[in-house]
Amino acid sequence: MQIGKTLVGAIIGAALGIALLIAVYFAFQIDKMWMAIPVAILTGLGVRMVVATSGHASYLRGALTVVLAMGAYLGGLAITRAVANHRAESVSKTKPAAVATQEPGDAKTEGPATEAPPVDAPPIMPTHTELGARHSPVQANTRDLIWDGLSLAIAALVAYELGRGTGGAPKHEMGAGPSEPVPTGMHPDA
């Protein structure tokens, strides 16, 4: 089954999937569950590139690819959340407090000058496992939950099929022809 090569290929593909997930979030602000599908495709293709899957279907390799693809997607969400929250915190800390321009003859300048306390910006993304308010139990929309589940199921199926490989005969055996001679005038399927 080539477990070592399977793990290496899946990890490489999963790393590319996580990079894609982060890039898409910061470029387009997309945090939908359907993003699990491209991560699963990249993970499965990583396995396909490293392991010779033609003619050697392996259910264990397919299951391992699914586990790594789903782990990569969920881990990628956690990484994306952490990076987005870190960026939001660093932006709020670097903004200087607004300083009012006062003239020396104003009546307002007579008292001691007080600075406004810094405003803490809320994090861009929530820190719990689900993203956004649409996943809260109170406001959950059934249609969104169905599409999210369907997206994850499709991603798991894609990763499984790409990682499992094909069960057909290897290419060098396909053109060998029938093993028994066929009598003249008879079709072998008759």
N, C-alpha and C positions, 0 to 999 in steps of 0.2 A: 504494500500500500504506500510506502514511502512517506511515513509520518513526518520525518524531519523536513523533507522538501515541501510537503503540504503546509507545514507550519510557517516555513520561511516565505513561501509564496503568498499565503493568506495574510501574514503580517505586513509584507510589502504592499499588497493591495489595500489592506485596511488602513495603513498609514497614508496612502494616496487618497483614500476615501475620506479620512478625517481632514486632510488638507483641503479637499474639495468642499467639504461641509463648512469649514471655517471661512474659506474664500467666498462661497456663495452667501453666507450670512452677512459678512461685512460688506460685500458688494451690493447685495439686493435686499438685505434684511428679511430673508426667507428662513423661517424656522418650522417648516411643515414636516409632517411625518413621511411624506412621499420622498423626502431626501434620503430615506433609508435605501431606496432602490438603487440610486447610483453608487452608494457605498457598497451595497451587496454585489453589484456588477463588478466594481473594481476589485473587491476581495476575491470573487470567483475567477476573474481573469488573471489575478496574481497567481492563483493555484494552477490554472491552465498553462500559464507561461513557464512555470518551474517544473511541474510534474507531467510526465507522459501519460495523459489520460485516455488516449485513443486505444480502444480495445480492452481497457482495464477499468471497468466501472467499479467504484468502491463506495458503498453506502456509508461507511465510516468516514471516508474523506469528505463526502458531501455533508454529513452531519457536523463534522469539525469546521467546515467552511461556514455553515450557517451560524454556529456558535460564535466564531470569530467575527463574522460580518455584523451580527446583531450587537455583539460587545463593542465593536468599533463604532457603530452608530451611536449607541448609548454613551460610550466614552467620549465620542466626538461632541455630543451635546453638552456633556459636563465641561469639556475643555472650552468650548465656545462660550458657555455661560461664564466661566471663570475669567476668560480674556475680556469679554464684554463688560463684566462688572469691574475688573481692574482698570479698564480704560475709563469707565464712568467715574470711578473714584479719583483717578489721577487728573482728570479734567476738572473735577470740582475742587481739588486741592490747589491746582495751579492758577485758577481764576482769582485775580486780586479783588479785594472788597471795593465796592464803588465808593470813591472819595468825592464828596460834594465840594464844589468850588465855592469858597467864601471870600468875601472881600473884607479888608481890614476895618471898614467903617460900619459893618453890619451889626445889628443888635444880637444876632444869633451867635456871633463869635465871642461874646462876653464870657460865657460859661466854659467849663472844660469840654474839650472835644472827646466825643465817644465814638468808638468804631462799632459798626454793626457786626454781630457775630456771623461767622461764615455759615453759609447755607449748605446743608448736607443734601446732595442730590441722591434721589433714590437710584438703586441699581437699574441698569437697562433691562436685564433679564432676571426673572425670579430665581431664587436659589434652590427651589425644590425641583423634583424630577420632571414635572410637567412644565411645558412652556406656555406662558400667557394665561389670561383669564378664561379663555375659551375651554380650558381643561378643568376648571374648578367644578366640583360636583354640583354646585347650585346652578351655574350657568351653562353646563355642558349641553351641547346640542347633539342630539342623537345622530344626525346625519354626519356631523364632523367625526364623531367617535367611530362610526361605521367605516368612513373613508380612511381614518387613521389605522384601524385594525386591518382593513383590506390592503393598505399600503405596506404594512409590516409583513403581512402574509405573502404578498407578492415578492417582497424583498427576500424573505426567507426561501421561497421557492426558487427564485433566480439564483441565489447563492448556492443552494443545494444542487441544482442541475448543473451549474457551471463547475462546481467543485467535484461532483461525483464522476463526471466524465461519461464517455460513451461506452456502451457495452457491445458494439458491433465488432466484427472481425478487423484486425489491423489492416492497413492499406495494402501491404505486400501480399496478403492472402486473398484479397477480394477478386482478382481477375483470374484465379486458377481454374474456374469452370467446375462442372460436376465431377464427382469422384467416380461414378460408374459410367460406362459408355451407354449412350442413348441409341436405341435402334433407329435405323433410317426411316424417315417418314412419320415418326411419332414425336409428339411434343412431350417434354418431360413433366409438364403439369397436367397432362390428360389422364 
